[in-house]
Amino acid sequence: MKKKVIYEIKGLYRDNFRVTGYEFGSGEKSVCIVGSMRGNEIQQLYCCSMLVKRFKQLEEDGKLLPGHSILIIPCVNPYSMNTKKRFWSVDNTDINRMFPGYDLGETTQRIADGVFRVISEYKYGIQYTSFYMPGEFLPHVRLMATGVENLDLARQFGMPYVVRRAVRPFDTTTLNYNWQLWETHAFSMYTTTTTNIDKKSAKESVGCILNFLKRQGIVDYRGHDGYISRVVEDTDMVSVPTKSSGIFESVVCVGDEVEKGQLLARIIDCYEGEVVEELRAPADGIIFFMHGEPLTYSQTAVFKLILHEE
């Protein structure tokens, strides 16, 4: 293992800002795994730390197949992680909206540029990321419908679900999108949580990444082969929005199978304690996403359902 600084900015009043990477093996730049870009992505940082630990052991045991270089970057935004802010602590900008970066631009543009110059050379790119809304997900691999996405490769992770979603205008400045433009096979890895550590889904994601690398001839790994992934288009999911704001009280969990009309959650008046709204399943399906905060606004999608296959 080689520990090296991927990008560095000199600090005036505190230690320098550094993006640190861990390199395993040697040869073709085969796979790059990127962790937290935002200061609240604790689960994503934890998953990468588990991967670094696992690859150390694989390398010592001679389980990394020759001719392949693997790079893991656990955190791209340690300053925001240290100050417990989701975005860049100075101007509240999101590094994952700055790619491919600009070396003469704002600080976050320079960070994106410095990191992307290194990681754009890899054949496969895997990013542990988080959703723009707080909540819990069923673990899955996500990729953008850029026209060059590879669903067969995505299935090789062995995750329960592969989600393909349409590209939106702001996606053009994300890491995943730009990786694909630079001919990297890019995938976003979602585990259950973001701000808290979920060891079970973290362990599952590490196993799925090792499954994927085994199938690409990069590592010698013997473990659970994973699932036969179901491909879901994001447009096929059904959202359940609120009509009222208040305290969010769910009566189901992520992964639960529900029937049409089944009670999913109650919205409770914050001052008077009365139930002001009951949310019910619009169709038979599986809870794929659930709102993760105790309060909710009106007109907020607090659930996303995957409908049962006919």
Buried (B, 14 or more C-beta within 10 A) or exposed (E): EEEEEBBEEEEEEEEEBBBBBBBBBEEEBBBBBBBBBBBBBBBBBBBBBBBBEBBEEBBEEEBBBEEBBBBBBBBBBBBBBEEEBBBBBEEEBBBBBBBBBEEEEBBBBBBBBBBBBBBBBBBBBBBBBBBEEBBBBBBBBBBBBBEEBEBEBBBBBBBBBBBBBEBEEEBBBBBBBBBBBBEBBBBBBBBBBBBEEBEEBBEBBBBBBBBBBBBBEBBBBEEEEBBEBBBBEEEEBBEBEBEBBBBBEBEBEBBBEBEEEBEBBBBBBEEEEEEBBEBEBBEBBBBBBBBBEEEBEEEBBBBBBBBEEE
